[in-house]
Amino acid sequence: MQSFEQALKELESLVERMEKGDRSLEDSLKDFERGVALTRQCQQALKTAEQKVQLLLEQNGKPTLTPFDSNPPRD
């Protein structure tokens, strides 16, 4: 299975190809089917990542809010 980044890059490439409109109907349908599969893969990866974040933020079974620093310290 591809990484999220690889799947997203392939999906972007498919969209660009389809937007050109110079593909046959059969090839466009194949690209569309592949795009749907990649979209589902990306959605699942995001859902899994969200669940991991939720688990990391929970302490003693209760959600714990932590401040978000958009500018983390640099090493």
C-alpha positions as CSV (number, residue, x, y, z in Angstrom):
1,M,0.0,0.0,0.0
2,Q,1.2,3.5,-0.8
3,S,1.9,6.1,1.8
4,F,-0.6,8.9,2.1
5,E,1.8,11.3,0.4
6,Q,2.3,8.9,-2.6
7,A,-1.4,8.3,-2.9
8,L,-2.2,12.0,-2.8
9,K,0.5,12.8,-5.5
10,E,-0.9,10.1,-7.8
11,L,-4.4,11.4,-7.2
12,E,-3.2,14.9,-8.2
13,S,-1.6,13.5,-11.3
14,L,-4.8,11.8,-12.3
15,V,-6.9,14.9,-11.8
16,E,-4.5,16.9,-14.0
17,R,-4.7,14.2,-16.7
18,M,-8.4,14.2,-16.6
19,E,-8.7,17.9,-16.7
20,K,-6.8,18.0,-20.0
21,G,-9.7,16.2,-21.6
22,D,-7.6,14.4,-24.2
23,R,-8.1,10.9,-22.9
24,S,-10.5,8.3,-24.3
25,L,-13.6,7.6,-22.4
26,E,-12.3,4.2,-21.4
27,D,-9.0,5.6,-20.1
28,S,-10.9,8.4,-18.3
29,L,-13.1,5.8,-16.6
30,K,-10.1,3.8,-15.5
31,D,-8.5,7.0,-14.1
32,F,-11.7,7.9,-12.3
33,E,-11.9,4.4,-10.7
34,R,-8.3,4.7,-9.6
35,G,-9.0,8.2,-8.3
36,V,-11.9,6.9,-6.2
37,A,-9.7,4.1,-4.8
38,L,-7.0,6.6,-3.9
39,T,-9.5,9.0,-2.3
40,R,-10.8,6.2,-0.1
41,Q,-7.2,5.3,0.8
42,C,-6.4,8.9,1.7
43,Q,-9.6,9.2,3.8
44,Q,-8.8,6.1,5.7
45,A,-5.2,7.2,6.4
46,L,-6.5,10.6,7.7
47,K,-9.1,8.8,9.8
48,T,-6.5,6.6,11.3
49,A,-4.2,9.5,12.0
50,E,-7.1,11.4,13.7
51,Q,-7.8,8.4,15.9
52,K,-4.1,8.2,16.9
53,V,-4.1,11.9,17.8
54,Q,-7.3,11.4,19.9
55,L,-5.7,8.6,21.8
56,L,-2.5,10.6,22.4
57,L,-4.5,13.5,23.8
58,E,-6.6,11.4,26.2
59,Q,-5.4,11.0,29.8
60,N,-7.3,8.7,32.2
61,G,-10.0,8.2,29.7
62,K,-10.8,11.9,29.5
63,P,-9.9,14.2,26.6
64,T,-7.2,16.6,27.6
65,L,-6.7,19.9,25.7
66,T,-3.1,20.9,25.2
67,P,-2.0,24.3,23.8
68,F,-0.9,24.3,20.2
69,D,2.3,26.2,19.4
70,S,2.4,27.0,15.7
71,N,6.0,28.0,16.1
72,P,7.8,25.1,17.9
73,P,11.3,25.7,19.2
74,R,14.1,25.0,16.8
75,D,17.1,22.8,17.7
